[in-house]
Amino acid sequence: MAVNGNFMLKIVDAKLPDIQKALQKAGVSVRSIIEVFKEEGKAETTEKPQEVK
């Protein structure tokens, strides 16, 4: 008897098709993938602040 399960993944820098392919390659049958929340990381800057004279 097949058992249906629901899981939530937290990933970094991956796209939905990549996740689905990886799960299928591992033998996991994927019924659906839903993006619940997307958080943009703060971009790091290499610029130095200007000095105030």
Contacts in CASP RR format, 6 or more apart in sequence:
PFRMAT RR
TARGET T0000
AUTHOR 0000-0000-0000
METHOD contacts of the structure
MODEL  1
MAVNGNFMLKIVDAKLPDIQKALQKAGVSVRSIIEVFKEEGKAETTEKPQ
EVK
4 31 0 8 1.000
8 36 0 8 1.000
9 19 0 8 1.000
11 19 0 8 1.000
16 33 0 8 1.000
16 35 0 8 1.000
19 33 0 8 1.000
20 30 0 8 1.000
20 33 0 8 1.000
23 30 0 8 1.000
24 30 0 8 1.000
END
